[in-house]
Amino acid sequence: MPIYEFECSSCGHRFDRLQKLSDPDPSVCPACDVAEVKRRLSAPGFRLAGSGWYETDFKKDGDKKRNLAGDSNAPAPAPAPAPAPASSDS
């Protein structure tokens, strides 16, 4: 179940609520009892890190893992050439 963030337009109180997608949003602020609660947009609570997701991350051990983010054995692209130093005409 996702965690949603809410804010009261009347008093500014912010609170989180764990609820199903089908559950109705709260309509009354728990701090001031006024019906001015709106859902806020907030960042998700997880971070993707590492070389990518694998198709078999949650499958049985006998399956071969395959990187879904791309081939990690592919050669790295060549670095860009360094800019030429500025010449001083004195």
NORNORWO-V242773 format. One record per backbone hydrogen bond with DSSP energy under -1.0 kcal/mol. CO is the residue of the C=O (numbers start at 0). NH is the residue of the N-H. E is the energy in kcal/mol with one decimal. If there is no record, write none. Layout:
BEGIN
co-><CO,CO>
nh-><NH,NH>
e-><E,E>
END
This chain:
BEGIN
co-><1,3,4,5,6,7,12,14,16,28,33,33,35,37,52,53,55,59,65>
nh-><18,16,39,14,37,11,7,5,3,32,28,35,8,6,67,56,58,62,54>
e-><-1.9,-2.5,-3.3,-2.1,-2.4,-1.6,-2.4,-3.3,-2.8,-1.9,-2.3,-1.9,-3.2,-2.4,-2.9,-1.5,-1.5,-1.3,-2.0>
END
